[in-house]
Amino acid sequence: MITFHQNKQIVHITNQTISYVMEVVDGTYLAHRYFGKAIRAYRGAGAPIYFKRSYNTEHDLSIPHVSFDDFPFEYPVRGNGDFRIPALAVTQESGITHICPAFKRWSCQQGKPEITGLPAVFAEKKEEAETLEIVCEDAIAGVRIYLYYTIFDEMGIILRHQKIENIGTQTVKLQNVQSASLELPAQQYDFLSLYGSHTKEANCERFSVHHGVQRIESVRGSSSPQHHPFVALLSPKTDETSGDVYAMHLVYSGNFLAQAEVDQFGSVRVQVGLHPDTFGWQLKPGETFETPEAVLNYSAEGLNGMSHNFHWLYHNHLLPRQFARKPRPVLLNSWEAMYYDVSLDKIEHQAELAKQIGIELFVLDDGWFRSGNTSHTSMGDWECNENKIPGGIEKAAEIIHDKGMQFGLWFEPEAITADTKLYQQHPDWVLHIPGYEPVKGRHEYLLDLSQQEVRDYLVLMLDRYIQKGSIDYIKWDMNRPLTDVNSMALECSRKDEISHRYVLGLYDVLSRITGKHPHVLIEGCSSGGARFDPGMLYYVAQNWTSDNTDAYERTQIQSGYSMLYPPISMGAHVSITPNHQTGRVISLDTRYQIARLFNLGYELDLDLCTPKERETIAAQIAEHKSMRKWLQDGRFYRHTVPNDNYVMWSIVSRNKEECLVVILQKLHNLLRSHGQFRLLGLNPQCDYRDAERGEVYGGDELMRLGLAIPLIKEDFHAFTFHFMKAEDT
């Protein structure tokens, strides 16, 4: 998959789906030559031709009239004549901010290296992946750079990360270390990102790339709902099924920067990595620093093709192995039934109703440790309030387990309130700046996870509950951004390391808990989707997608996240109507249909449901259980629809013998009552039977002509079709 040409001056990384080509120019400068659809070999086609220009720098290279300000550097720096966005910036001990790395060597190896202290995509078998290591060096600055490129034997994915080593005798300061930088040829592109806010996550933003720098970022301490650590450049006519897509996704849960620059001549440089405004790292002689991993994704088959690459990678090579193929339990979350007003009687009553309708996992959300029914108190000590729950969490777990269900418990381990014993005993454990009153978020401060003692406390606390409380599931919440980003345990010359050290501390806690208790299913949550990123999914098998459970709003949120994540990683709950977040009234059937393709759960007071509604929910759960194995392992599609009054999704089984289609009609509209809803991903040579209606259609017919839907006089109506391979084909 990795081959060298022209006396090892050109390297070609390919798996017959994609190609990635680099060239060493004059034995010194590493140039990017190509990334895209697979080619048989690279012989120099498309290499830029330079001509002499005024107001420019001069460089003594074999390429005539070359300018570094127009040179496709594989890992660019500033100070040598390249004035575009850099991937690396280093300050020497003298205060000089200059580095000029030169190519030294490259080699390849089977498998994929781990990244110390950071989550990363893994290869279960060495033979399924191959990694290129490139070494560049600046002997004067005393810096050696290792560039890593991993390719799997299928799909359009290249994995990138860097390791920086101090090989000198003096301390250097890393100011900017991007995980990936990519050069693209001069042509028109669209910029695609996901933006949003709490309860309105994962909205698609698309616009034409223009000259200058376009960027998205988070400086909130987490990947954030405001911008996702993802960017894609698309050919302008790209849609769900066709067009070129060049995407980057960062396997990281903290501050990030993703940006694209169109230079003076129209060429494009796109990057993703740690945010340099909130990052610095002191590197002493002999020390190394490794960047988070960036996923480079190329698709020639539009946005669905991009999604299938990401879904395949994360499902097979990122999610915890023990849960990746395991059917996920249907859960009932107590939040909207009890909020903070938790009691043992309520738990037992809700659990009995849950058992009757087929719920498999009962999750006790916030409130179980609070001194009152409010979010203002008790965060950090994690002592169960036995006035609410006599016998403690052990008793609650016993009740749930005796009813044949698994038991889950909500935590917000990183947060602390001022009224707790922990805060009184260890005020230095909180992120704060001496002399200033710390900023609260949801009435809370944040623990300083860069400190070993803090991490040890959290691991001990969680371990105690898991062992004594017989916990099968944890909902890991985090409800505020980072402020007062200062650690009392870190010397003054390293204060700019705290944001990254916080994330490393979080990963350390998660790694220790999941390593000791691999059977515990963890669902990540940060006020919904504020920390839904690939870094978290390395430790947690699923994420609470949004605090907004409104089915109509969820069509947009789940469509956005489906660009990147397989449905098995996304929690989707059926809640009460009118919806608690929006007040919108939507039928129970539609609420179920919008959730069923993902990790199905319920978040409502079952006591407020009528017997008929509980009977309907029981039938929904039974139906979901009968199909979830192939749904959770199937291929998810977003569909182009006749007009914006509809949303259409489908999942096709891996063997292409089953397909489940969901179409949402947003509003009843007589002028938009006709249209063809074409299917995707079926076997064109097979016939498929509509399981409910009995009609048989050809796979080619369904993909070319599509479905017609009847006129239903109802807003927010969901149509579903379950197709199964006809027995006689």
N, C-alpha and C positions, 0 to 999 in steps of 0.2 A: 504493500500500500504506500510505502515511502521509498522513492527512488531518487538517485542522484545522477546528474548528467553533466556533460561538458567539463570533465576533469573535476567533478564535485563542486562546480560553481553554481549549479542550479539544482534545486530540490523540488520534487513534485509529490504532493500528498494527495492520494485519490483512493476512492472505494468504488469507482465506476458510477457513482451517483453525483459526486462533486469532485472538484479539483482545487487545490490551493498551491500556488507556485511562488517561489522566492528565488532571487538571484543575488550572488555576491559580486559586486561591481569592483573591479580592480583589487580584489582580495581584501577589501576593507569595508565597503558600505553594503549593508543588507537592504535590498530593494524588494518591494512587493510587486509581483507581476500579474497575478490572476487569482480570483476566487469566484467560483460559480459552477455551472453545470460541467460535468466531467468532460475532459478532453483526453485524447490518447497520449499526447506528448506536447511539451512546450518547446517551440523552436524560435521564439522571438517575435511572433506575430503580435501586433498591437503595441509594441514598445514605443514610448513617446519619442518624437524627434524634436530636438532643441534647436533654437536659433539664437543668434547673438542679440542681446537686449541691453539698453542703457539702464542706469540706476539699478544695478544688480551686483551680486557678488560673483567672484571668479573662483573656479576650482579646477585643479590640475588633474582631470580625469581623462580616461580614454574616450569617453563619450563627448563629442564636440559640443561646445557652448552650453554644457549642462549647468543648471542653476539649482542649488539646494532648496530654493524657495518654490521649486516646481518638481522636486524629486520625490518618488514614492517610497519614502523611508518605511521600513517595516515597524520600527519602534523609534519614533522621532524624538529629538531633543531640540532645545533652542540654543542660540549662541554661535551656531556654525553657518548661518545664512538661511536657515529654515525659520520663517517667522510665523508659521501656522501653529495651531494648538499642539503642544508637546505631550508625549506620553510619560516622560520622565524628567524630573527636576531634582537636582542634588545641590546642597550647599556644603562646600568644603570647610574644614576647620578654620581656614583663613578668612572665611566670609565670602569667598568667591562662589558664585552660582554658575558653574560651568561644568559640563561634562561632554565628552566626545567619544562615545564607545565605538570600537572597531571590531569587526568580525574576527573570531579566532578559530572556531571549529563548530561542526555539527555532527550529530550521531543519532541513531534511532534505537529503540528498544521495544520489546513486546510488552503489552499491558499498559497500565496507566499509573503514574506516581500519585501518592497521597499528598495533601497539602497540610503541613503541620498546623494544628490548632484550628483548622477551618473546614467547613463542610465542602464536599466536592463530589462530582459524579464519579462513580466507581465502575470498574470492569470486573465482573465476577470471575471471568476466565481470561488469562493472559492473551490467549490467541484471538480474542474478539476485538482487541484494540491494539493500536501501535502509536508510539509517542516519539516525536522528534524533539531533541534538545539542541538548542543553539546557544553558544557561548560568545558573548561580546564583552569587551574589556576596555577600560580607560586606566592605564597604568599610572598616569600622573595623578588623577583623582583618587586612585586606589579603589576603584569600583568595578566589580564583575557582574554581568547581567546574564541570567539564564532564562531563555525564552522557551516555553513548552507548548507543543501542539499535539493534541491527541485526536485521532480519528478512529471511529468504530467501523466494523466491516459492513455496515449498512446505514442508511439515512444520511441526510445532508447536514451533518454536524461536525464542527471543529471546536475543540475545547482548548482554551488559552489561559495561561497564567504565567507569572514571572517570579523569579527569585533574585534578589539583589544581595550581593556579598561584599563586605568591606575587606579588601585584600591589602589595604595599606596599613600605615602605622598611626594614622590619626582618625579621630571620630568624624563621621560625616552625618549630615542630616538629610533624610529623604523628605522632600516637600510635595512631590507629586509622583505617584506610581500607578499608572493606569493598567488595568488588567488586559485590555486589548485595544489595538489601534488598527484600523483597516483603511486602505486606499482604494477608492473606486473611480472608474474612468469618468471623464467629463461627459455627462448626459443629464437629462432631467430626472429628478427623483421626487417622490413624495415622502414626507417625514411622518411616521406613525408612532404614537405613544399612547399610554393609558393615564388619564388624569382623574381627579375626583376629590372627594372629601368624605368625612364620616357619614355613613349610610347612603353614599352616592358614589361608590367606588367604580374603578375600571371603565371609565368612559373613553371611547376611542377619539383621539384627536389626530386629524390628517390634514396636511397642508403641503404646498409645493416648497421644496427646499430652495432657498435663495442665497445670494452671495453673503458671506459673513458667517457668523456662528449662531446656530440654533441649539438650545440646550434645555434639558430638564434635569431636576435635581431634588435631593432631599438633604436638608441640614437639621432634621428633626430628631436625629438619633436612631431612627428606624427607617426602613424602606419607605414607609408612609403611604396613606391613601391619596395624597396630593399628586404624586407622580410615582409610577412604578419603575423599578430598575430595568427597564426594557426600552429599546428603541429599534425601529426598523426603517430601512429605506426601500421604497417600492418603485418599480416602473409605473408611470402615471396611470396606465389603464388596468393595473392590477385589481382583481376582485377576489372573491372567495375561491375560485377554481383555476384562475390563470394569471400569469404575470410573474415577474422576477421579484423575489423578496430577499433582502439582506438584513438579518435581524441579529441583535445582541441582547443577551439577558445575563444579569450579574447574579452569581450564587452568593448572596450576601444580604444581611439583614439590617445594615446601618446606613450611614450617610453615603450617598453616591452621586456621581455626575455622569450623565450620558449626553453627548454632544456631537454635532456634525458641522463641519466647516466647508463651505464652497470657496475655493481659492480664486485668485484673480483670473485664472484661465478656465474655470469651470470644473476642475477636478474636485473630488470630495474626500475628506478625511472624517471618519466616524470613530468615536471612542466610548468606552465605558470603564468605570473603575471607582475607586475611593474618591470622595470629594476632597480636592486639595485645600479648600478653604477651612476645613475642620480636621486636617490631618497633618501630622509631622511625625517623624520617627528617627530617633537617635540610633545610629549604627556604629558601634565600636569595632575596633579591629578584630577580625575573625567572626563577627556576627553576620547573620543573614536575616532577610525579611522576605516573606512570601505574600503575594497578592491574593485576593479572592479570585475565584475562577470565573471566567466569562465564557458563555456559550455562544458560539457563532453559528448561525443557522441560515442556510441558503435553500430556497425553494423556487423551482420553476413552475410550480403548480399553484400559485396564488397563496392566499392566507390560510386556507384549509391545509395546504401542503406544509406551510410553516408550522401550523398547529400540530399536525401529525408528527413532525420531527420532534418538537418539544414534548408532546405527550409520550411518544415512544421512549425518549431518553429518560424522562423523569419517572415514568412508571417502572421501567426496567432497570434503571441505573442510578436512581437518586432516592426514591422513597425507601424507608426501612424495609429490608428484605422480608422480615417476618410478617409484614402486613400488605406487601405490594399485591399479592394474589389472593389474599384472604378476604372472604366476603365481609363487608362492613356491617355492623349491627344497626338495626333500626332503633333510634333512640327517642326518648322523651326527655326534654330539658325542662327543668322546673321554673325557669326564670319568669316567663309571662304568666305562670299560674300563681306564683308566690311573691315574686320580687324579693325584697329583703325579709318579708314576714314569714320566715320559715318555722315550721313546727313538726314534731315527730308525727302528730296525728295527720297533718296534711300529707306528709311523705308517704305514710302507710296507705292513706286513702287513694292518693294519686297512683301509687304503685299497684294497688289492687285493680284499679280501672285499666292501667297500662298492661298488666298481665292479661286481662280479658281480651284486649284487642291485638295482642301479638307483639307488643314492644319487647325488645331484647336487651336494652340498656337504659337504665334510669340514671339521669345526671342531675345531681343536686348542685344548683348554681349558687351564686353569691348570697350571703345572708347568714350562713350557718355558724359563723364565728363572730358576727357583729354584736356589740352590746345593745344596740337598738336597731330599728328598721330603717337604716340610713347608710349612705356610703361614707359618712364623715368619720367613722370610728373604726378602731380595732385592727387595722391593716398592718400586718407585720409580725404579730405575736403568734398567730395561727393556732389559737386555742378555741376549741369548739365551745359555743355557748350552750351549756347543758340545761339552762332554763328553757331554751328552745328545743333542744334535742337531748332529753334525759338518756344517759348511757353513752352519749357522744357519737362520733362518726362510726365507731364499731357497731353500735346498735342499729344505726341507719343502714349500714351495709348488710347486717344480718337480716333485717327485714326484706331488703331487696333480693338478696341471694336466696332466701327461703321461698320467694315467689318465682324462682327460676330465671331471674334476670341478672345481668351484670350491673355493677355499681360504679358510677362515675362521680367525680368531685371537682368543683371549680376552685382554682387558685389564681392569685395574682402575685407571684412570688417576688417580683422586682420592686413592689410598691410598699410604702410604709406611711402611717399617719402619726401625728405628733403625740397622740394620747397613749401610745403603747409603751410597754416596759422596754421593748427593744430600742425604741428611740431615746428613751431616758437614759438607758445604759450605754448606748453606742451612738451618740449624735455624730461622731466622726465617720460612721458608716454610710452617711447620706451624702449624695452629690450636693455640694454647696460651696459658696465662695465666702471665706471669712470676712466678717464685717457687713455682709449683706443678708437680708432676709430671703431665704430660698423661695422660689416661685412654686406655688402649688398647681397641680393639675388634677382635676376631680378630687380635690381636697387632700391630695397625696404628695409626698416626696418620693424620690427614687433612691434605692440602695445603690451603692457604688460597687458594681460587679467587677471592677478592675481589682478589688481587694480579695485576696485569698480567704481571709477570715469570713467575709460576707458570703462568698460562694460555699464555703464549708458549712456555714449555718443553714443555708437554703437546702443543700443536699441532705443534711442530717434531718431537717424538718420534713422534707418530702419523703425521704426514706422511711421515717417513723410512721407517717400516715399510710404509705403503701403497704408496709408490713403489718401494722396493727389494724388498719381499717379495711383490709382486703379490697383495695381499690383496683378496678380493672381498667379505668379510663381517667384521664386528667384533661380538663379544659384549662389550658394555660393562657391566661389573659394578660394584657398589658394596656393600660388605659390612658396614657399620657405621653407626650413627647419629652425628650430630654432638655432640661434647662440647667443653669448653674453647673455647667460641665467642668467640674474640678474635683480632683481626688486629693484628700489630705495625706494619702500614703505615697504620692508620687512627687519626686523632686521637681523643682521649679523648671529645670531645663527640659523636662519631658511632659509638660502640661498639655501640649498639643497631641499627645498620644491617647488621651483619655477616651475620646469618642470611639476609637477603634478598639481600645482595650476593654471598654464596656461590652462591645459585641463579642469579643473573644471570651470574656467572662461568661456571657450568656451561653455561648456554645460549650464552654467547659462544664457548666452546670447540667445542661441538657445531655451532653455526652456521658457524664457520670451516672445520671439517673437512668437513661435508656440502656446503658451498658449493664447496670446492675439489675434492672427490671425490664427486660426486653418484652415481656408479655403485656405490659401496660400500654394501651393505645392512648396516644396523646393527640389532642386536637389543638392546634395553634389558634390564638385569637388575640387581636389587639384592637379593641373596640370594633371588632369585625375584621376588616381587611387592611389595617394599618401596618401589619407586618406579615403579609402574605407574600412570600418570596421563596425562591429555590433554596436559600440557605436554611430556612426553617424546615422545609420539607425533607431535608436530610435527616432530621431528628423526629419530626412529627408526621404521621402518616396522612393527616388531613388538616384542613384549615377552615375555620368559621369565616365564610366568605364576606358576610356583611351583617351588621346589626339590623339592617332593614330587611324584614321578612315579607314585605308586600310583594305578592306574586308578579304584579305588573312591573314594579321596579326591578325585581330580580331577573327579569328577562334581559334587561340591559346589563346588569352587573355580571350575571353568569355568562352572557355572551362575551363580554370583555375579557373576563378571566379565562374563558375557554380558548382564547387566542394562544394561551401559554400553558395551561394546566389541564391534565386529564380529569374527567369528571369524578373519578374515584378520590381525588384530593380535595374536593369542594363540598363543604357542608351546606345542605339546603333543607330548610324546615318549613313545614306547614304550620301556620299560626292562626290565631283567631280572626274573625271578621266582625265588625270593622277593624282593620289593621291598627295595631297600637302605634306604629310610626307615622302612618299617613291618613288613617281614618277611612281608607278606601274599602269598599265592599266588593268582594270577589267570591265566587262560588267555591265550595269545598273541593269540587272536582278539578277546577282550574288550578287551585292552590297546589293540589297533589300533582297534577300533570307537569307543572313548572318545576317541581322539586324532584320528580321520580328518576330523571336521568342521572342524578348526582347522588351524593350520600344522603339518603332520605332520613329525615327526622321530623319530630313533632314538637312544637313549643307553644303549648296552650293549656288552659285549665280544662281537663277532661270532664270535670264536674259541671262545667257550663255547657258542655255539648249535650244535645238531646240523645236519647237511646238510639234513635235512627241515625244520627251523625256518628255515634261511636260504632254502630254496625257498619256504616260506610267506611270509616277509617280502618276497621278490622279487615274489610275486603280489600282496601287499598294496600295494606301491609302484606296481606297474603299474596296479592298479585305481584307486588314488588319482590318478595322473597322468591317467587317462582321464576323470576327473570334476572335477578341482580347479578348472577355469576357471569352471564354473557354480556350484560350491560356494562358492568364494571371493567370488563376486559375488551370491550368492543371499540370501534373507531367512531369518534364523534365528528359530526359535520354541522357547520352553520350553512344555511342555504340562502341564496339570493331569492327574494320573494317578489311578487308582482308589484307591490307598492309598500310604502312604509307603515301601512295599517296592520301588517302582519310580522310575526317573528316565527321562524321555522328552524327546528333542530331535528337531528336524527342520530341514532347510533346503529351501526351495522356490525353484526357479530364478526369475529375474526374469520370464520369459515364462510361468511357471506350468505348464510342460510336463514338468518333472521334480521329483521330491521324494525325498530320502533321509531315512529315519527310523531312529533308534537308540533302543532301549528297554533299559535295564539292569534286570535282576532282581537285587536286592541279595542276598537269601537265598532258598534253596528253602523254601517255606512252603505246605503243603497248604491252609491256611485262607485263603490270599490268592492263589489260582491262577486266579481269574476276574476279568474286568474289561474294560471297553471303553476302548480307547486311541484317542481321537479325533484326527484330523489337523486342521491349520489351514492357511489360506492358499491352498488349491487353487482351481481354477476349478470352480464347482459344475455348470457346463454341460458339462464334459469328462469323458470316461472315461479311466481310468488302468489300465495293465497292470503287474502285479507282475513285474518283470524276471526274478526267480529262479523264481517259482512259476507264472507264466503266467496267473493269474486276472485278470479285468478287473472294475473297480468304478467307479462314478460318483464324481466329486469330491464331490458333495453327500452321497452315501452314506458315504464315508470320513470326512467331517467331522461327520456326524450320528450314525452308528452306530459308526464306528471300526473298529479292528483287534482281533482276538482272538489271543492267543498261547498256544502249547501249554505243557503242564506239563513243565518240564525239571528234572530232579533234579540241580541244580548251583547252588552259590552263585556270585554275580557273573557270571551268564550274560548276554550281550548278544544281543538280537534286532535284526536289521536288515531293512529293506524299502526297495527301490528302485523307485519308481513312475515310469513314463514314459507320456506321453500316448499313448493307443491310436491306431493309425494311421488307423482309420476314423472318428475324431471330430474 
